Amino acid sequence: MTFLTPCAWKRAVGIPPGKENKDSARSVAISRWPSQAGLFARKCDCDRAEAALIAVAGIAKLNAVALAAQ
């Protein structure tokens, strides 16, 4: 299990920290996965977008830890 603070995962995926940037997660998710844009199309899909981006940041952190252990 990997723990990420909101500031850490937002920095990892290129979103400025803060609640006012909640809709930015949708924009980043749509640009990252254009073929899945429908999953992030509605304003209420911001939490889904954040969950997907948290997973991306977690994977990146795990990869960095694995590389450092080599």
Predicted model as a PDB file, atoms N, CA, C, CB and O in Angstrom, pLDDT in the B-factor column:
MODEL        1                                                                  
ATOM      1  N   MET A   1       0.846  -1.165   0.000  1.00 74.00           N  
ATOM      2  CA  MET A   1       0.000   0.000   0.000  1.00 74.00           C  
ATOM      3  C   MET A   1       0.896   1.233   0.000  1.00 74.00           C  
ATOM      4  CB  MET A   1      -0.965  -0.005   1.216  1.00 74.00           C  
ATOM      5  O   MET A   1       1.899   1.287   0.712  1.00 74.00           O  
ATOM      6  N   THR A   2       0.526   2.205  -0.793  1.00 72.00           N  
ATOM      7  CA  THR A   2       1.287   3.443  -0.882  1.00 72.00           C  
ATOM      8  C   THR A   2       0.376   4.603  -0.515  1.00 72.00           C  
ATOM      9  CB  THR A   2       1.886   3.635  -2.302  1.00 72.00           C  
ATOM     10  O   THR A   2      -0.727   4.722  -1.049  1.00 72.00           O  
ATOM     11  N   PHE A   3       0.821   5.444   0.376  1.00 82.00           N  
ATOM     12  CA  PHE A   3       0.050   6.608   0.781  1.00 82.00           C  
ATOM     13  C   PHE A   3       0.567   7.839   0.047  1.00 82.00           C  
ATOM     14  CB  PHE A   3       0.121   6.812   2.313  1.00 82.00           C  
ATOM     15  O   PHE A   3       1.774   8.064  -0.042  1.00 82.00           O  
ATOM     16  N   LEU A   4      -0.360   8.626  -0.473  1.00 87.00           N  
ATOM     17  CA  LEU A   4      -0.015   9.873  -1.150  1.00 87.00           C  
ATOM     18  C   LEU A   4      -0.872  10.995  -0.576  1.00 87.00           C  
ATOM     19  CB  LEU A   4      -0.216   9.752  -2.694  1.00 87.00           C  
ATOM     20  O   LEU A   4      -2.086  10.850  -0.433  1.00 87.00           O  
ATOM     21  N   THR A   5      -0.243  12.091  -0.256  1.00 89.00           N  
ATOM     22  CA  THR A   5      -1.020  13.250   0.177  1.00 89.00           C  
ATOM     23  C   THR A   5      -1.642  13.899  -1.056  1.00 89.00           C  
ATOM     24  CB  THR A   5      -0.130  14.274   0.964  1.00 89.00           C  
ATOM     25  O   THR A   5      -1.152  13.700  -2.167  1.00 89.00           O  
ATOM     26  N   PRO A   6      -2.707  14.667  -0.878  1.00 89.00           N  
ATOM     27  CA  PRO A   6      -3.297  15.345  -2.034  1.00 89.00           C  
ATOM     28  C   PRO A   6      -2.285  16.217  -2.785  1.00 89.00           C  
ATOM     29  CB  PRO A   6      -4.469  16.198  -1.586  1.00 89.00           C  
ATOM     30  O   PRO A   6      -2.281  16.245  -4.015  1.00 89.00           O  
ATOM     31  N   CYS A   7      -1.447  16.911  -2.060  1.00 89.00           N  
ATOM     32  CA  CYS A   7      -0.435  17.745  -2.728  1.00 89.00           C  
ATOM     33  C   CYS A   7       0.524  16.895  -3.560  1.00 89.00           C  
ATOM     34  CB  CYS A   7       0.357  18.562  -1.691  1.00 89.00           C  
ATOM     35  O   CYS A   7       0.923  17.292  -4.655  1.00 89.00           O  
ATOM     36  N   ALA A   8       0.887  15.734  -3.040  1.00 90.00           N  
ATOM     37  CA  ALA A   8       1.856  14.880  -3.738  1.00 90.00           C  
ATOM     38  C   ALA A   8       1.285  14.315  -5.027  1.00 90.00           C  
ATOM     39  CB  ALA A   8       2.303  13.742  -2.835  1.00 90.00           C  
ATOM     40  O   ALA A   8       1.944  14.371  -6.065  1.00 90.00           O  
ATOM     41  N   TRP A   9       0.070  13.770  -4.985  1.00 91.00           N  
ATOM     42  CA  TRP A   9      -0.450  13.169  -6.214  1.00 91.00           C  
ATOM     43  C   TRP A   9      -0.817  14.228  -7.236  1.00 91.00           C  
ATOM     44  CB  TRP A   9      -1.664  12.302  -5.910  1.00 91.00           C  
ATOM     45  O   TRP A   9      -0.665  14.010  -8.438  1.00 91.00           O  
ATOM     46  N   LYS A  10      -1.301  15.381  -6.769  1.00 92.00           N  
ATOM     47  CA  LYS A  10      -1.628  16.445  -7.724  1.00 92.00           C  
ATOM     48  C   LYS A  10      -0.366  16.964  -8.404  1.00 92.00           C  
ATOM     49  CB  LYS A  10      -2.364  17.600  -7.018  1.00 92.00           C  
ATOM     50  O   LYS A  10      -0.377  17.236  -9.605  1.00 92.00           O  
ATOM     51  N   ARG A  11       0.715  17.104  -7.651  1.00 91.00           N  
ATOM     52  CA  ARG A  11       1.984  17.538  -8.227  1.00 91.00           C  
ATOM     53  C   ARG A  11       2.480  16.507  -9.242  1.00 91.00           C  
ATOM     54  CB  ARG A  11       3.040  17.758  -7.118  1.00 91.00           C  
ATOM     55  O   ARG A  11       3.012  16.871 -10.291  1.00 91.00           O  
ATOM     56  N   ALA A  12       2.305  15.226  -8.930  1.00 91.00           N  
ATOM     57  CA  ALA A  12       2.792  14.155  -9.802  1.00 91.00           C  
ATOM     58  C   ALA A  12       2.075  14.128 -11.152  1.00 91.00           C  
ATOM     59  CB  ALA A  12       2.628  12.814  -9.113  1.00 91.00           C  
ATOM     60  O   ALA A  12       2.660  13.719 -12.155  1.00 91.00           O  
ATOM     61  N   VAL A  13       0.813  14.561 -11.182  1.00 92.00           N  
ATOM     62  CA  VAL A  13       0.063  14.529 -12.444  1.00 92.00           C  
ATOM     63  C   VAL A  13      -0.111  15.923 -13.054  1.00 92.00           C  
ATOM     64  CB  VAL A  13      -1.305  13.897 -12.218  1.00 92.00           C  
ATOM     65  O   VAL A  13      -0.770  16.071 -14.083  1.00 92.00           O  
ATOM     66  N   GLY A  14       0.479  16.943 -12.423  1.00 91.00           N  
ATOM     67  CA  GLY A  14       0.479  18.274 -13.011  1.00 91.00           C  
ATOM     68  C   GLY A  14      -0.723  19.138 -12.687  1.00 91.00           C  
ATOM     69  O   GLY A  14      -1.093  20.005 -13.480  1.00 91.00           O  
ATOM     70  N   ILE A  15      -1.340  18.918 -11.533  1.00 91.00           N  
ATOM     71  CA  ILE A  15      -2.477  19.739 -11.109  1.00 91.00           C  
ATOM     72  C   ILE A  15      -2.031  20.569  -9.910  1.00 91.00           C  
ATOM     73  CB  ILE A  15      -3.732  18.851 -10.753  1.00 91.00           C  
ATOM     74  O   ILE A  15      -1.472  20.016  -8.963  1.00 91.00           O  
ATOM     75  N   PRO A  16      -2.263  21.880  -9.925  1.00 83.00           N  
ATOM     76  CA  PRO A  16      -1.928  22.680  -8.746  1.00 83.00           C  
ATOM     77  C   PRO A  16      -2.789  22.244  -7.557  1.00 83.00           C  
ATOM     78  CB  PRO A  16      -2.126  24.194  -9.034  1.00 83.00           C  
ATOM     79  O   PRO A  16      -3.973  21.961  -7.738  1.00 83.00           O  
ATOM     80  N   PRO A  17      -2.223  22.183  -6.346  1.00 75.00           N  
ATOM     81  CA  PRO A  17      -3.011  21.758  -5.194  1.00 75.00           C  
ATOM     82  C   PRO A  17      -4.101  22.757  -4.841  1.00 75.00           C  
ATOM     83  CB  PRO A  17      -2.112  21.545  -4.002  1.00 75.00           C  
ATOM     84  O   PRO A  17      -3.985  23.945  -5.142  1.00 75.00           O  
ATOM     85  N   GLY A  18      -5.153  22.277  -4.207  1.00 75.00           N  
ATOM     86  CA  GLY A  18      -6.248  23.127  -3.751  1.00 75.00           C  
ATOM     87  C   GLY A  18      -7.586  22.653  -4.267  1.00 75.00           C  
ATOM     88  O   GLY A  18      -7.689  22.091  -5.357  1.00 75.00           O  
ATOM     89  N   LYS A  19      -8.621  22.890  -3.458  1.00 70.00           N  
ATOM     90  CA  LYS A  19      -9.967  22.457  -3.834  1.00 70.00           C  
ATOM     91  C   LYS A  19     -10.500  23.215  -5.041  1.00 70.00           C  
ATOM     92  CB  LYS A  19     -10.913  22.631  -2.667  1.00 70.00           C  
ATOM     93  O   LYS A  19     -11.333  22.690  -5.780  1.00 70.00           O  
ATOM     94  N   GLU A  20     -10.035  24.431  -5.249  1.00 74.00           N  
ATOM     95  CA  GLU A  20     -10.521  25.220  -6.379  1.00 74.00           C  
ATOM     96  C   GLU A  20     -10.107  24.632  -7.721  1.00 74.00           C  
ATOM     97  CB  GLU A  20     -10.016  26.639  -6.272  1.00 74.00           C  
ATOM     98  O   GLU A  20     -10.645  25.016  -8.760  1.00 74.00           O  
ATOM     99  N   ASN A  21      -9.157  23.705  -7.707  1.00 74.00           N  
ATOM    100  CA  ASN A  21      -8.682  23.062  -8.935  1.00 74.00           C  
ATOM    101  C   ASN A  21      -9.299  21.680  -9.147  1.00 74.00           C  
ATOM    102  CB  ASN A  21      -7.170  22.943  -8.905  1.00 74.00           C  
ATOM    103  O   ASN A  21      -8.765  20.866  -9.900  1.00 74.00           O  
ATOM    104  N   LYS A  22     -10.426  21.419  -8.480  1.00 76.00           N  
ATOM    105  CA  LYS A  22     -11.052  20.102  -8.564  1.00 76.00           C  
ATOM    106  C   LYS A  22     -11.433  19.752 -10.000  1.00 76.00           C  
ATOM    107  CB  LYS A  22     -12.287  20.048  -7.670  1.00 76.00           C  
ATOM    108  O   LYS A  22     -11.296  18.599 -10.410  1.00 76.00           O  
ATOM    109  N   ASP A  23     -11.906  20.724 -10.761  1.00 86.00           N  
ATOM    110  CA  ASP A  23     -12.302  20.457 -12.143  1.00 86.00           C  
ATOM    111  C   ASP A  23     -11.088  20.239 -13.054  1.00 86.00           C  
ATOM    112  CB  ASP A  23     -13.149  21.611 -12.675  1.00 86.00           C  
ATOM    113  O   ASP A  23     -11.225  19.697 -14.150  1.00 86.00           O  
ATOM    114  N   SER A  24      -9.917  20.655 -12.605  1.00 91.00           N  
ATOM    115  CA  SER A  24      -8.704  20.427 -13.390  1.00 91.00           C  
ATOM    116  C   SER A  24      -8.422  18.943 -13.560  1.00 91.00           C  
ATOM    117  CB  SER A  24      -7.511  21.109 -12.732  1.00 91.00           C  
ATOM    118  O   SER A  24      -7.851  18.533 -14.570  1.00 91.00           O  
ATOM    119  N   ALA A  25      -8.815  18.141 -12.591  1.00 92.00           N  
ATOM    120  CA  ALA A  25      -8.598  16.696 -12.680  1.00 92.00           C  
ATOM    121  C   ALA A  25      -9.347  16.125 -13.879  1.00 92.00           C  
ATOM    122  CB  ALA A  25      -9.050  15.994 -11.379  1.00 92.00           C  
ATOM    123  O   ALA A  25      -8.828  15.247 -14.569  1.00 92.00           O  
ATOM    124  N   ARG A  26     -10.551  16.608 -14.134  1.00 93.00           N  
ATOM    125  CA  ARG A  26     -11.299  16.129 -15.298  1.00 93.00           C  
ATOM    126  C   ARG A  26     -10.569  16.463 -16.578  1.00 93.00           C  
ATOM    127  CB  ARG A  26     -12.702  16.729 -15.326  1.00 93.00           C  
ATOM    128  O   ARG A  26     -10.463  15.623 -17.472  1.00 93.00           O  
ATOM    129  N   SER A  27     -10.067  17.674 -16.677  1.00 93.00           N  
ATOM    130  CA  SER A  27      -9.351  18.096 -17.883  1.00 93.00           C  
ATOM    131  C   SER A  27      -8.094  17.266 -18.109  1.00 93.00           C  
ATOM    132  CB  SER A  27      -8.986  19.575 -17.790  1.00 93.00           C  
ATOM    133  O   SER A  27      -7.811  16.852 -19.233  1.00 93.00           O  
ATOM    134  N   VAL A  28      -7.342  17.023 -17.040  1.00 94.00           N  
ATOM    135  CA  VAL A  28      -6.122  16.226 -17.162  1.00 94.00           C  
ATOM    136  C   VAL A  28      -6.468  14.785 -17.541  1.00 94.00           C  
ATOM    137  CB  VAL A  28      -5.317  16.257 -15.842  1.00 94.00           C  
ATOM    138  O   VAL A  28      -5.798  14.186 -18.382  1.00 94.00           O  
ATOM    139  N   ALA A  29      -7.509  14.232 -16.924  1.00 95.00           N  
ATOM    140  CA  ALA A  29      -7.911  12.852 -17.236  1.00 95.00           C  
ATOM    141  C   ALA A  29      -8.363  12.731 -18.690  1.00 95.00           C  
ATOM    142  CB  ALA A  29      -9.042  12.391 -16.292  1.00 95.00           C  
ATOM    143  O   ALA A  29      -8.032  11.754 -19.361  1.00 95.00           O  
ATOM    144  N   ILE A  30      -9.105  13.703 -19.174  1.00 96.00           N  
ATOM    145  CA  ILE A  30      -9.571  13.674 -20.564  1.00 96.00           C  
ATOM    146  C   ILE A  30      -8.385  13.763 -21.519  1.00 96.00           C  
ATOM    147  CB  ILE A  30     -10.565  14.831 -20.832  1.00 96.00           C  
ATOM    148  O   ILE A  30      -8.349  13.062 -22.531  1.00 96.00           O  
ATOM    149  N   SER A  31      -7.414  14.622 -21.203  1.00 95.00           N  
ATOM    150  CA  SER A  31      -6.250  14.739 -22.086  1.00 95.00           C  
ATOM    151  C   SER A  31      -5.356  13.497 -22.012  1.00 95.00           C  
ATOM    152  CB  SER A  31      -5.439  15.988 -21.724  1.00 95.00           C  
ATOM    153  O   SER A  31      -4.692  13.146 -22.987  1.00 95.00           O  
ATOM    154  N   ARG A  32      -5.342  12.840 -20.854  1.00 95.00           N  
ATOM    155  CA  ARG A  32      -4.518  11.642 -20.694  1.00 95.00           C  
ATOM    156  C   ARG A  32      -5.145  10.426 -21.366  1.00 95.00           C  
ATOM    157  CB  ARG A  32      -4.294  11.355 -19.216  1.00 95.00           C  
ATOM    158  O   ARG A  32      -4.441   9.592 -21.935  1.00 95.00           O  
ATOM    159  N   TRP A  33      -6.478  10.328 -21.298  1.00 96.00           N  
ATOM    160  CA  TRP A  33      -7.208   9.193 -21.880  1.00 96.00           C  
ATOM    161  C   TRP A  33      -8.327   9.702 -22.784  1.00 96.00           C  
ATOM    162  CB  TRP A  33      -7.789   8.278 -20.766  1.00 96.00           C  
ATOM    163  O   TRP A  33      -9.498   9.585 -22.425  1.00 96.00           O  
ATOM    164  N   PRO A  34      -7.995  10.264 -23.950  1.00 96.00           N  
ATOM    165  CA  PRO A  34      -9.032  10.841 -24.817  1.00 96.00           C  
ATOM    166  C   PRO A  34     -10.074   9.827 -25.277  1.00 96.00           C  
ATOM    167  CB  PRO A  34      -8.390  11.468 -26.023  1.00 96.00           C  
ATOM    168  O   PRO A  34     -11.227  10.195 -25.502  1.00 96.00           O  
ATOM    169  N   SER A  35      -9.701   8.580 -25.419  1.00 97.00           N  
ATOM    170  CA  SER A  35     -10.673   7.574 -25.856  1.00 97.00           C  
ATOM    171  C   SER A  35     -11.697   7.264 -24.760  1.00 97.00           C  
ATOM    172  CB  SER A  35      -9.949   6.290 -26.272  1.00 97.00           C  
ATOM    173  O   SER A  35     -12.742   6.675 -25.035  1.00 97.00           O  
ATOM    174  N   GLN A  36     -11.400   7.657 -23.532  1.00 95.00           N  
ATOM    175  CA  GLN A  36     -12.309   7.425 -22.405  1.00 95.00           C  
ATOM    176  C   GLN A  36     -12.917   8.728 -21.898  1.00 95.00           C  
ATOM    177  CB  GLN A  36     -11.573   6.719 -21.266  1.00 95.00           C  
ATOM    178  O   GLN A  36     -13.372   8.792 -20.756  1.00 95.00           O  
ATOM    179  N   ALA A  37     -12.931   9.761 -22.727  1.00 95.00           N  
ATOM    180  CA  ALA A  37     -13.401  11.082 -22.320  1.00 95.00           C  
ATOM    181  C   ALA A  37     -14.827  11.058 -21.779  1.00 95.00           C  
ATOM    182  CB  ALA A  37     -13.318  12.036 -23.485  1.00 95.00           C  
ATOM    183  O   ALA A  37     -15.178  11.867 -20.920  1.00 95.00           O  
ATOM    184  N   GLY A  38     -15.641  10.146 -22.272  1.00 95.00           N  
ATOM    185  CA  GLY A  38     -17.018  10.048 -21.797  1.00 95.00           C  
ATOM    186  C   GLY A  38     -17.122   9.733 -20.315  1.00 95.00           C  
ATOM    187  O   GLY A  38     -18.103  10.099 -19.668  1.00 95.00           O  
ATOM    188  N   LEU A  39     -16.120   9.058 -19.774  1.00 95.00           N  
ATOM    189  CA  LEU A  39     -16.121   8.739 -18.344  1.00 95.00           C  
ATOM    190  C   LEU A  39     -15.902   9.972 -17.472  1.00 95.00           C  
ATOM    191  CB  LEU A  39     -15.051   7.709 -18.042  1.00 95.00           C  
ATOM    192  O   LEU A  39     -16.233   9.966 -16.286  1.00 95.00           O  
ATOM    193  N   PHE A  40     -15.348  11.022 -18.060  1.00 95.00           N  
ATOM    194  CA  PHE A  40     -15.021  12.224 -17.303  1.00 95.00           C  
ATOM    195  C   PHE A  40     -15.757  13.463 -17.833  1.00 95.00           C  
ATOM    196  CB  PHE A  40     -13.521  12.460 -17.337  1.00 95.00           C  
ATOM    197  O   PHE A  40     -15.379  14.588 -17.510  1.00 95.00           O  
ATOM    198  N   ALA A  41     -16.789  13.266 -18.630  1.00 93.00           N  
ATOM    199  CA  ALA A  41     -17.439  14.361 -19.344  1.00 93.00           C  
ATOM    200  C   ALA A  41     -18.263  15.282 -18.447  1.00 93.00           C  
ATOM    201  CB  ALA A  41     -18.319  13.803 -20.412  1.00 93.00           C  
ATOM    202  O   ALA A  41     -18.301  16.492 -18.670  1.00 93.00           O  
ATOM    203  N   ARG A  42     -18.918  14.721 -17.440  1.00 94.00           N  
ATOM    204  CA  ARG A  42     -19.812  15.532 -16.606  1.00 94.00           C  
ATOM    205  C   ARG A  42     -19.056  16.162 -15.444  1.00 94.00           C  
ATOM    206  CB  ARG A  42     -20.973  14.679 -16.075  1.00 94.00           C  
ATOM    207  O   ARG A  42     -18.036  15.637 -14.999  1.00 94.00           O  
ATOM    208  N   LYS A  43     -19.558  17.281 -14.960  1.00 91.00           N  
ATOM    209  CA  LYS A  43     -18.933  17.965 -13.835  1.00 91.00           C  
ATOM    210  C   LYS A  43     -18.864  17.051 -12.606  1.00 91.00           C  
ATOM    211  CB  LYS A  43     -19.706  19.251 -13.499  1.00 91.00           C  
ATOM    212  O   LYS A  43     -17.913  17.117 -11.827  1.00 91.00           O  
ATOM    213  N   CYS A  44     -19.881  16.199 -12.442  1.00 93.00           N  
ATOM    214  CA  CYS A  44     -19.901  15.310 -11.274  1.00 93.00           C  
ATOM    215  C   CYS A  44     -18.914  14.152 -11.412  1.00 93.00           C  
ATOM    216  CB  CYS A  44     -21.306  14.761 -11.060  1.00 93.00           C  
ATOM    217  O   CYS A  44     -18.788  13.351 -10.486  1.00 93.00           O  
ATOM    218  N   ASP A  45     -18.218  14.042 -12.532  1.00 94.00           N  
ATOM    219  CA  ASP A  45     -17.222  12.991 -12.726  1.00 94.00           C  
ATOM    220  C   ASP A  45     -15.835  13.379 -12.223  1.00 94.00           C  
ATOM    221  CB  ASP A  45     -17.142  12.633 -14.183  1.00 94.00           C  
ATOM    222  O   ASP A  45     -14.864  12.661 -12.463  1.00 94.00           O  
ATOM    223  N   CYS A  46     -15.737  14.513 -11.524  1.00 92.00           N  
ATOM    224  CA  CYS A  46     -14.428  14.971 -11.056  1.00 92.00           C  
ATOM    225  C   CYS A  46     -13.825  13.985 -10.056  1.00 92.00           C  
ATOM    226  CB  CYS A  46     -14.545  16.362 -10.418  1.00 92.00           C  
ATOM    227  O   CYS A  46     -12.608  13.805 -10.035  1.00 92.00           O  
ATOM    228  N   ASP A  47     -14.648  13.345  -9.230  1.00 93.00           N  
ATOM    229  CA  ASP A  47     -14.109  12.374  -8.276  1.00 93.00           C  
ATOM    230  C   ASP A  47     -13.559  11.132  -8.989  1.00 93.00           C  
ATOM    231  CB  ASP A  47     -15.195  11.965  -7.271  1.00 93.00           C  
ATOM    232  O   ASP A  47     -12.540  10.577  -8.577  1.00 93.00           O  
ATOM    233  N   ARG A  48     -14.227  10.705 -10.046  1.00 95.00           N  
ATOM    234  CA  ARG A  48     -13.740   9.577 -10.841  1.00 95.00           C  
ATOM    235  C   ARG A  48     -12.398   9.924 -11.477  1.00 95.00           C  
ATOM    236  CB  ARG A  48     -14.767   9.189 -11.929  1.00 95.00           C  
ATOM    237  O   ARG A  48     -11.478   9.106 -11.500  1.00 95.00           O  
ATOM    238  N   ALA A  49     -12.300  11.145 -11.991  1.00 95.00           N  
ATOM    239  CA  ALA A  49     -11.053  11.594 -12.599  1.00 95.00           C  
ATOM    240  C   ALA A  49      -9.938  11.640 -11.563  1.00 95.00           C  
ATOM    241  CB  ALA A  49     -11.234  12.973 -13.246  1.00 95.00           C  
ATOM    242  O   ALA A  49      -8.814  11.221 -11.839  1.00 95.00           O  
ATOM    243  N   GLU A  50     -10.244  12.151 -10.365  1.00 93.00           N  
ATOM    244  CA  GLU A  50      -9.236  12.201  -9.318  1.00 93.00           C  
ATOM    245  C   GLU A  50      -8.780  10.800  -8.932  1.00 93.00           C  
ATOM    246  CB  GLU A  50      -9.775  12.936  -8.095  1.00 93.00           C  
ATOM    247  O   GLU A  50      -7.587  10.577  -8.728  1.00 93.00           O  
ATOM    248  N   ALA A  51      -9.708   9.851  -8.828  1.00 95.00           N  
ATOM    249  CA  ALA A  51      -9.340   8.475  -8.472  1.00 95.00           C  
ATOM    250  C   ALA A  51      -8.404   7.873  -9.513  1.00 95.00           C  
ATOM    251  CB  ALA A  51     -10.596   7.601  -8.329  1.00 95.00           C  
ATOM    252  O   ALA A  51      -7.424   7.215  -9.163  1.00 95.00           O  
ATOM    253  N   ALA A  52      -8.701   8.093 -10.774  1.00 96.00           N  
ATOM    254  CA  ALA A  52      -7.843   7.562 -11.838  1.00 96.00           C  
ATOM    255  C   ALA A  52      -6.455   8.194 -11.790  1.00 96.00           C  
ATOM    256  CB  ALA A  52      -8.482   7.803 -13.214  1.00 96.00           C  
ATOM    257  O   ALA A  52      -5.452   7.509 -11.988  1.00 96.00           O  
ATOM    258  N   LEU A  53      -6.399   9.484 -11.531  1.00 95.00           N  
ATOM    259  CA  LEU A  53      -5.112  10.175 -11.484  1.00 95.00           C  
ATOM    260  C   LEU A  53      -4.318   9.813 -10.228  1.00 95.00           C  
ATOM    261  CB  LEU A  53      -5.326  11.685 -11.546  1.00 95.00           C  
ATOM    262  O   LEU A  53      -3.088   9.781 -10.264  1.00 95.00           O  
ATOM    263  N   ILE A  54      -5.010   9.541  -9.117  1.00 94.00           N  
ATOM    264  CA  ILE A  54      -4.320   9.078  -7.915  1.00 94.00           C  
ATOM    265  C   ILE A  54      -3.654   7.733  -8.201  1.00 94.00           C  
ATOM    266  CB  ILE A  54      -5.308   8.960  -6.717  1.00 94.00           C  
ATOM    267  O   ILE A  54      -2.536   7.481  -7.752  1.00 94.00           O  
ATOM    268  N   ALA A  55      -4.345   6.873  -8.948  1.00 93.00           N  
ATOM    269  CA  ALA A  55      -3.757   5.580  -9.324  1.00 93.00           C  
ATOM    270  C   ALA A  55      -2.504   5.778 -10.166  1.00 93.00           C  
ATOM    271  CB  ALA A  55      -4.778   4.723 -10.094  1.00 93.00           C  
ATOM    272  O   ALA A  55      -1.506   5.086  -9.967  1.00 93.00           O  
ATOM    273  N   VAL A  56      -2.549   6.715 -11.102  1.00 94.00           N  
ATOM    274  CA  VAL A  56      -1.377   6.997 -11.942  1.00 94.00           C  
ATOM    275  C   VAL A  56      -0.213   7.478 -11.076  1.00 94.00           C  
ATOM    276  CB  VAL A  56      -1.719   8.058 -13.025  1.00 94.00           C  
ATOM    277  O   VAL A  56       0.921   7.033 -11.253  1.00 94.00           O  
ATOM    278  N   ALA A  57      -0.493   8.380 -10.147  1.00 93.00           N  
ATOM    279  CA  ALA A  57       0.565   8.893  -9.269  1.00 93.00           C  
ATOM    280  C   ALA A  57       1.113   7.784  -8.377  1.00 93.00           C  
ATOM    281  CB  ALA A  57       0.035  10.052  -8.404  1.00 93.00           C  
ATOM    282  O   ALA A  57       2.317   7.737  -8.125  1.00 93.00           O  
ATOM    283  N   GLY A  58       0.257   6.898  -7.901  1.00 91.00           N  
ATOM    284  CA  GLY A  58       0.705   5.779  -7.077  1.00 91.00           C  
ATOM    285  C   GLY A  58       1.597   4.828  -7.842  1.00 91.00           C  
ATOM    286  O   GLY A  58       2.610   4.365  -7.317  1.00 91.00           O  
ATOM    287  N   ILE A  59       1.235   4.532  -9.068  1.00 91.00           N  
ATOM    288  CA  ILE A  59       2.054   3.655  -9.903  1.00 91.00           C  
ATOM    289  C   ILE A  59       3.418   4.295 -10.164  1.00 91.00           C  
ATOM    290  CB  ILE A  59       1.337   3.349 -11.239  1.00 91.00           C  
ATOM    291  O   ILE A  59       4.448   3.623 -10.120  1.00 91.00           O  
ATOM    292  N   ALA A  60       3.412   5.591 -10.434  1.00 89.00           N  
ATOM    293  CA  ALA A  60       4.675   6.292 -10.672  1.00 89.00           C  
ATOM    294  C   ALA A  60       5.560   6.246  -9.429  1.00 89.00           C  
ATOM    295  CB  ALA A  60       4.413   7.752 -11.083  1.00 89.00           C  
ATOM    296  O   ALA A  60       6.775   6.078  -9.531  1.00 89.00           O  
ATOM    297  N   LYS A  61       4.944   6.395  -8.253  1.00 88.00           N  
ATOM    298  CA  LYS A  61       5.724   6.355  -7.011  1.00 88.00           C  
ATOM    299  C   LYS A  61       6.285   4.956  -6.777  1.00 88.00           C  
ATOM    300  CB  LYS A  61       4.858   6.789  -5.810  1.00 88.00           C  
ATOM    301  O   LYS A  61       7.442   4.813  -6.383  1.00 88.00           O  
ATOM    302  N   LEU A  62       5.488   3.937  -7.013  1.00 87.00           N  
ATOM    303  CA  LEU A  62       5.967   2.567  -6.849  1.00 87.00           C  
ATOM    304  C   LEU A  62       7.120   2.259  -7.807  1.00 87.00           C  
ATOM    305  CB  LEU A  62       4.821   1.577  -7.073  1.00 87.00           C  
ATOM    306  O   LEU A  62       8.094   1.609  -7.427  1.00 87.00           O  
ATOM    307  N   ASN A  63       7.005   2.725  -9.037  1.00 85.00           N  
ATOM    308  CA  ASN A  63       8.089   2.529 -10.009  1.00 85.00           C  
ATOM    309  C   ASN A  63       9.368   3.219  -9.574  1.00 85.00           C  
ATOM    310  CB  ASN A  63       7.673   3.044 -11.378  1.00 85.00           C  
ATOM    311  O   ASN A  63      10.459   2.674  -9.742  1.00 85.00           O  
ATOM    312  N   ALA A  64       9.240   4.423  -9.011  1.00 80.00           N  
ATOM    313  CA  ALA A  64      10.412   5.155  -8.536  1.00 80.00           C  
ATOM    314  C   ALA A  64      11.068   4.421  -7.373  1.00 80.00           C  
ATOM    315  CB  ALA A  64      10.023   6.580  -8.116  1.00 80.00           C  
ATOM    316  O   ALA A  64      12.295   4.362  -7.290  1.00 80.00           O  
ATOM    317  N   VAL A  65      10.263   3.864  -6.475  1.00 77.00           N  
ATOM    318  CA  VAL A  65      10.797   3.114  -5.342  1.00 77.00           C  
ATOM    319  C   VAL A  65      11.493   1.858  -5.828  1.00 77.00           C  
ATOM    320  CB  VAL A  65       9.682   2.756  -4.349  1.00 77.00           C  
ATOM    321  O   VAL A  65      12.559   1.504  -5.326  1.00 77.00           O  
ATOM    322  N   ALA A  66      10.894   1.176  -6.811  1.00 75.00           N  
ATOM    323  CA  ALA A  66      11.499  -0.048  -7.340  1.00 75.00           C  
ATOM    324  C   ALA A  66      12.824   0.247  -8.017  1.00 75.00           C  
ATOM    325  CB  ALA A  66      10.552  -0.732  -8.323  1.00 75.00           C  
ATOM    326  O   ALA A  66      13.776  -0.519  -7.871  1.00 75.00           O  
ATOM    327  N   LEU A  67      12.900   1.345  -8.757  1.00 77.00           N  
ATOM    328  CA  LEU A  67      14.161   1.709  -9.417  1.00 77.00           C  
ATOM    329  C   LEU A  67      15.234   2.063  -8.406  1.00 77.00           C  
ATOM    330  CB  LEU A  67      13.945   2.880 -10.372  1.00 77.00           C  
ATOM    331  O   LEU A  67      16.408   1.746  -8.600  1.00 77.00           O  
ATOM    332  N   ALA A  68      14.838   2.714  -7.334  1.00 78.00           N  
ATOM    333  CA  ALA A  68      15.806   3.104  -6.307  1.00 78.00           C  
ATOM    334  C   ALA A  68      16.356   1.891  -5.564  1.00 78.00           C  
ATOM    335  CB  ALA A  68      15.164   4.072  -5.316  1.00 78.00           C  
ATOM    336  O   ALA A  68      17.483   1.918  -5.070  1.00 78.00           O  
ATOM    337  N   ALA A  69      15.556   0.826  -5.487  1.00 74.00           N  
ATOM    338  CA  ALA A  69      15.972  -0.374  -4.766  1.00 74.00           C  
ATOM    339  C   ALA A  69      16.953  -1.221  -5.588  1.00 74.00           C  
ATOM    340  CB  ALA A  69      14.746  -1.209  -4.393  1.00 74.00           C  
ATOM    341  O   ALA A  69      17.609  -2.109  -5.042  1.00 74.00           O  
ATOM    342  N   GLN A  70      17.055  -0.959  -6.867  1.00 71.00           N  
ATOM    343  CA  GLN A  70      17.935  -1.781  -7.719  1.00 71.00           C  
ATOM    344  C   GLN A  70      19.367  -1.470  -7.511  1.00 71.00           C  
ATOM    345  CB  GLN A  70      17.605  -1.598  -9.159  1.00 71.00           C  
ATOM    346  O   GLN A  70      20.228  -2.073  -8.151  1.00 71.00           O  
TER     347      GLN A  70                                                      
ENDMDL                                                                          
END                                                                             
